[in-house]
Amino acid sequence: MSSSSTPLSSSTSTPPIAPGSKPPKGSKLSPQLTPEQEAKKLARAVAKALAAASAPGGGANGGGPIKRSKEQLEMGKFLTREWVNVGDGETGEGRKVKIGSWNMLAQTLVRRELFPGSDCLKWSDRQQMLISELSSFQTDILCLQEVDRLSFMLPHLPAYSHVEAKGRGKAHGLVILYRSSMFAKVGEEKVIVLDEQEVRGDGEAKRRRGGTRETKNIGLMVALERKEGGGGVIALTTHLFWHPLYTYERARQLGILLREVVRFRESLGKGDWPCVMAGDFNSQPIEPSYSLLTSTPPTASQLSNLVNSAQIHKSTVHICSHVPSPPQGIPEFIPPDAVAPTVPEDDDDEGEGEGEGEGGGEGMKDTTRPTEEDGILSFEELKELYAVGGGEVKSLYDEAWRMGEREKEEGRTFGGRLEGEGLERDGKGWGEPNWTSYTPLWHLTLDYIFLLPPTPLSGQPAPKITAYLRPHRTEDLAPGLPMKGKCASDHVAVCGEIRF
């Protein structure tokens, strides 16, 4: 039979269905939805998945993630990394737990001027990549920062339960995801409002706080007990103050978090559990806060930076008051490697406090020099604040580097890319990832996983590091993130595995 005698399929002769119209009765054609109907369909699917995830026996306890189309999977491609085993690897006592941390870059914070050349700033371009990378980590505990569209993520992560919190007035916040089949939450999670925390016991409220400005930063912690085998872990995440010149404020914030996670563990009677502090600490390994946390002697430069950065911002009047803080708008861009200028001594007592807006020099606007009433902590007082931890804090990546084949990772470490400048050879911090935030405008190491062992009285050993997610090479991240096919955030995730 010739091809001309073959009947045409009905689809070639049937007119298309108009959007919003139903096909003829008996037709096998599917109705064509209007954009509004498509949006409602997606919303129903998301709501259904969220309901399944929270239902007993479903979602987080056995349901599967939402299926994605081939187009969505293609849009979700990202630059993958391999896991590297260290230490006892597959052997040893205790059970292994994978932990991760990722600043996802809140959509509400995306500004084209901050990411010149990026092809991945719209939510429609970023969403599938974020979902793919989140799903790929396969961690048992995942700490997230700058999360503002959680409802789009949860349906794709049905194996997890979560806790979340936001700083006052912020559109994005912190999330801790934990595998529901492995962990159960003990009691209630705790939120630490860093601006309001006190670091002294004497004087007025301002002096007791010892802070330099209103930041609206918080810490979020939760106690997670193993469902099988007993024991558990205290997980904490945070996103410390971003401004590169406020070195003192970050040192104060991190010391408070260390103190509070220990208090939280004590309040639950879980001294035999380790603590994990993971997040975006907005501090590099050569900064005072890292040295204080890891009990590393400070350099002269760090001590000077602490003093010069302790300038009092006018926003402190809004802390613990009923006066709402004004909208701050889009923050100005400050080079991340900027250093607070040295503040000259003022011999004229009558001029104290009159230089508002000039006291901190360029980049520290609307500030004045501190007085006794501001309660700024000296370095020795900061050391006392950090000393309440009751054990040696270790960085997962830095320790893993020391345990592994160093020469193979040299090009991927913080110390390797510094070539020793500002850091003692093989000193603490050398083995941190070369970059955890890489954009056309800044290249920094800011994200960490810190481990605090059980209390000495518990008799339990410190957790052992067994693996880590290998850092990217610099050339893989250039010219900068976010970028399609690489990463949808300006930060890359840090992930590791411990046994305890």
Number of C-alpha atoms within 10 A of each C-alpha: 5 5 6 7 7 8 7 9 8 8 10 8 8 9 8 12 15 12 12 13 11 14 15 10 7 6 8 9 14 9 15 16 16 13 11 9 13 12 12 12 13 11 13 12 14 19 15 12 24 21 14 20 26 15 13 11 11 16 25 25 19 15 17 17 17 14 10 12 9 9 9 15 14 14 18 23 19 18 14 14 12 10 13 15 19 20 15 14 16 12 9 13 10 12 11 19 17 19 24 26 28 24 24 20 21 17 19 14 13 15 11 12 10 15 20 15 16 19 15 21 22 13 15 10 16 21 20 23 27 21 21 19 18 20 14 11 21 15 21 20 27 27 31 26 24 23 22 20 16 12 12 16 19 23 27 23 23 24 24 25 22 16 17 19 20 22 18 12 10 13 15 20 24 25 25 24 21 25 21 21 16 17 20 16 19 13 10 10 17 18 18 19 19 24 23 18 18 16 21 18 10 11 13 12 18 20 20 19 24 25 30 27 21 21 20 17 20 24 27 26 29 25 24 22 19 16 14 10 9 7 14 23 23 22 24 28 26 29 25 23 24 17 20 19 27 22 25 27 27 26 26 24 24 23 23 22 26 22 17 21 26 21 15 18 22 13 10 11 10 20 22 21 25 23 27 24 25 29 28 27 24 22 23 20 22 22 22 26 29 21 19 22 21 18 16 14 10 16 15 8 12 19 15 14 21 24 19 23 23 26 30 25 22 16 15 18 15 15 20 12 9 8 9 10 14 8 7 6 6 8 7 9 11 14 13 16 12 12 15 23 17 14 15 9 7 10 8 7 7 8 9 14 13 11 13 16 16 16 24 25 17 13 20 22 16 17 22 23 24 19 13 9 13 22 21 27 23 13 18 8 13 19 15 14 21 22 17 15 21 15 14 14 20 20 22 26 27 22 18 24 22 15 15 16 11 14 9 9 17 18 17 21 25 25 26 19 16 12 14 14 11 13 17 13 13 13 12 22 26 27 25 29 29 25 24 23 23 22 22 17 15 16 21 20 23 20 26 28 25 19 23 23 23 24 21 13 8 11 10 15 14 23 20 23 25 25 25 23 19 19 23 20 15 16 8 10 21 14 16 23 28 27 25 20 15 20 25 30 26 21 24 24 25 27 27 24 25 20 20 20
